[in-house]
């Protein structure tokens, strides 16, 4: 199982970025996918989630109105569109997948992608 993230980079405050997370797993086995961010020395924090079929989304309060999570089932890829970025959004962003494996739910993480917002 692989999660391949891309799309991070350096952007000025007020700018936008779109993160991508591609997986080889089929939609039927995915319970949900989501994005988290983590600053050095701090706990990883949830940003947004989407169901395996892409029919429901949820956001942290800090992400509502500025970030949009979406899914392209044909490409087995989720996206995080981030608008009106602020310097405090600078972090490493991780993709997470909850995969159903028999009676078990197995969690997978991507390698992380750095987002840097300059002031």
C-alpha positions as CSV (number, residue, x, y, z in Angstrom):
1,X,0.0,0.0,0.0
2,X,1.4,3.3,-1.0
3,X,0.3,6.9,-0.5
4,X,2.2,9.3,-2.7
5,X,1.9,13.0,-1.8
6,X,2.8,16.0,-3.9
7,X,2.0,19.6,-4.4
8,X,3.8,21.2,-1.4
9,X,6.0,24.2,-1.9
10,X,6.7,27.9,-1.0
11,X,3.9,30.4,-1.5
12,X,3.4,34.0,-0.4
13,X,0.8,34.8,2.2
14,X,-2.7,35.0,0.6
15,X,-1.7,32.5,-2.1
16,X,-3.0,29.0,-2.9
17,X,-1.7,25.5,-3.1
18,X,-3.2,22.2,-4.0
19,X,-1.9,19.0,-2.4
20,X,-2.4,15.6,-3.9
21,X,-2.3,12.1,-2.4
22,X,-2.5,9.1,-4.7
23,X,-3.1,5.6,-3.6
24,X,-3.2,2.2,-5.4
25,X,-6.1,1.0,-3.3
26,X,-9.6,0.8,-4.6
27,X,-12.4,3.0,-3.3
28,X,-14.4,-0.1,-2.0
29,X,-11.7,-0.8,0.6
30,X,-11.1,2.7,1.8
31,X,-13.1,3.9,4.8
32,X,-11.8,7.4,4.6
33,X,-8.9,9.6,3.7
34,X,-7.7,12.8,5.2
35,X,-5.1,15.5,5.6
36,X,-3.1,16.4,8.7
37,X,-0.4,18.9,9.5
38,X,2.5,18.8,11.9
39,X,5.0,21.4,13.1
40,X,8.4,20.4,14.5
41,X,8.0,19.1,18.0
42,X,4.2,19.2,18.0
43,X,1.5,16.6,17.5
44,X,0.0,15.9,14.2
45,X,-3.3,17.8,13.8
46,X,-6.3,16.9,11.6
47,X,-7.2,19.3,8.8
48,X,-9.9,17.6,6.7
49,X,-11.4,14.2,5.9
50,X,-13.4,12.6,3.0
51,X,-15.2,9.3,2.9
52,X,-13.9,6.5,0.6
53,X,-16.6,7.2,-1.9
54,X,-16.1,10.9,-1.7
55,X,-19.7,11.6,-0.6
56,X,-19.0,13.3,2.7
57,X,-16.4,15.7,3.9
58,X,-15.4,17.2,7.3
59,X,-13.1,20.0,8.3
60,X,-11.3,21.3,11.3
61,X,-12.5,24.8,12.3
62,X,-9.3,26.3,11.1
63,X,-9.8,24.9,7.6
64,X,-13.4,25.7,7.1
65,X,-14.0,28.3,4.4
66,X,-10.4,28.3,3.1
67,X,-9.5,24.6,2.4
68,X,-11.4,22.1,0.3
69,X,-10.8,18.4,0.3
70,X,-11.9,16.4,-2.8
71,X,-11.5,13.0,-4.4
72,X,-11.0,11.8,-8.0
73,X,-12.1,8.1,-7.8
74,X,-10.9,7.4,-11.3
75,X,-7.3,8.4,-10.3
76,X,-7.6,7.1,-6.7
77,X,-6.4,10.5,-5.6
78,X,-7.5,13.0,-3.0
79,X,-6.7,16.7,-3.1
80,X,-6.5,19.5,-0.6
81,X,-7.1,22.9,-2.2
82,X,-5.7,25.5,0.2
83,X,-6.6,29.2,-0.4
84,X,-5.8,32.4,1.5
85,X,-2.8,30.8,3.0
86,X,-1.3,32.3,6.2
87,X,2.3,32.0,7.5
88,X,0.9,29.9,10.4
89,X,-0.2,27.3,7.8
90,X,3.5,26.5,7.3
91,X,3.9,22.9,8.2
92,X,4.5,19.4,6.9
93,X,1.2,18.0,5.5
94,X,0.5,14.3,5.7
95,X,-2.1,12.2,3.9
96,X,-3.8,9.5,5.9
97,X,-5.9,6.5,4.7
98,X,-8.1,4.2,6.8
99,X,-8.2,1.0,4.9
100,X,-10.6,-1.9,5.6
101,X,-8.7,-5.2,5.6
102,X,-11.1,-8.0,6.6
103,X,-12.3,-7.1,10.1
104,X,-9.4,-4.7,10.7
105,X,-9.0,-1.1,9.9
106,X,-5.4,-0.3,9.0
107,X,-4.1,3.2,9.0
108,X,-1.5,4.3,6.5
109,X,0.4,7.6,6.2
110,X,2.1,9.3,3.4
111,X,5.6,10.6,3.6
112,X,4.6,14.2,4.1
113,X,4.9,17.3,1.9
114,X,6.3,20.6,3.1
115,X,4.1,23.7,2.8
116,X,5.8,27.1,3.5
117,X,3.9,30.3,3.5
118,X,6.1,33.4,3.4
119,X,5.0,36.6,5.1
